[in-house]
């Protein structure tokens, strides 16, 4: 079963759900703004994506620009920042069996579920 880290207010995230439905795959949705990720959960997501924490930070968000931009952070500090400010986590993210993909563009998801 796939897990979709989802923000229902995001068009790309809604597109990810459509892709999952059209592909007729089993999936569960985690609305991470309501059901927030713990530090360990987010660290695990990053490992499944095989990226650095900075690669999933939404750097165009106002909160990033006003509070965090231009400063150096360790990976653990970045994870903590995202846990405390989940709006900064890229979306959508689709996970399955220890692997994952960021659904921007949505074609990433299409390729991921073809595996």
C-alpha positions in Angstrom: 0.0 0.0 0.0 1.1 3.5 -0.8 1.1 6.4 1.6 0.4 9.9 0.3 1.6 12.8 2.4 -1.1 15.2 1.4 -2.3 18.8 1.8 -5.9 19.1 0.6 -5.4 22.8 -0.1 -2.6 22.1 -2.6 -3.5 21.6 -6.3 -0.4 19.3 -6.9 -1.4 17.3 -3.9 -4.9 16.9 -5.1 -3.5 15.9 -8.5 -1.5 13.1 -6.8 -4.7 11.7 -5.3 -6.2 11.7 -8.8 -3.2 9.8 -10.2 -3.5 7.2 -7.4 -7.2 6.8 -8.1 -6.8 6.5 -11.8 -4.0 3.9 -11.4 -6.4 1.9 -9.1 -3.7 1.3 -6.5 -4.3 1.0 -2.8 -3.2 4.0 -0.8 -3.7 5.8 2.4 -3.7 9.6 2.9 -1.9 11.3 5.7 -2.8 15.0 5.9 0.4 16.0 7.5 -0.7 19.5 8.4 -3.4 17.9 10.7 -1.6 14.6 11.6 1.8 16.1 12.0 5.0 14.0 11.4 7.3 13.4 14.3 11.0 14.0 14.0 11.7 10.3 13.5 8.9 9.9 11.0 10.2 12.9 8.9 13.7 11.6 9.1 12.4 8.2 7.8 10.5 9.9 5.0 13.7 11.8 3.9 15.6 8.5 4.0 13.0 6.8 1.8 13.2 9.7 -0.7 17.0 9.4 -0.6 17.4 13.2 -0.5 18.8 15.7 1.9 16.4 17.5 4.3 17.0 20.8 2.4 15.7 19.2 -0.8 12.2 18.9 0.7 12.0 22.4 2.2 9.6 24.7 0.5 11.9 27.7 0.3 9.3 30.0 -1.3 7.1 29.9 1.8 6.9 33.2 3.6 7.8 31.6 7.0 11.0 30.3 5.4 12.0 33.6 3.9 11.2 35.6 7.1 12.7 33.2 9.7 15.1 30.8 8.2 16.5 31.9 4.8 20.2 32.6 4.6 21.2 30.7 7.7 23.1 27.4 7.9 21.4 24.5 9.5 22.4 20.9 10.2 20.2 18.2 8.8 18.7 17.6 12.2 18.0 21.3 12.7 16.2 21.4 9.3 14.1 18.4 10.2 13.2 20.0 13.5 12.2 23.2 11.6 10.0 21.2 9.3 8.4 19.3 12.2 7.6 22.6 13.9 6.5 24.2 10.7 5.0 21.4 8.5 3.9 23.9 5.9 7.6 23.9 4.9 7.5 20.2 3.8 7.3 19.6 0.0 4.1 18.0 -1.1 2.9 15.7 -2.2 5.1 12.8 -1.2 4.3 9.2 -2.1 5.9 6.4 -0.2 5.9 2.6 -0.5 8.1 -0.2 0.7 11.0 2.0 1.9 11.1 4.2 -1.2 9.4 7.4 -2.1 9.0 10.2 -4.5 8.2 13.9 -4.4 5.2 14.5 -6.6 6.4 17.6 -8.3 5.9 17.2 -11.2 3.0 14.7 -10.9 4.7 12.5 -13.5 7.2 11.5 -10.8 4.3 9.7 -9.1 3.2 8.0 -12.4 6.7 6.6 -12.9 7.0 5.6 -9.2 3.8 3.5 -9.2 4.8 1.8 -12.5 7.7 0.1 -10.7 
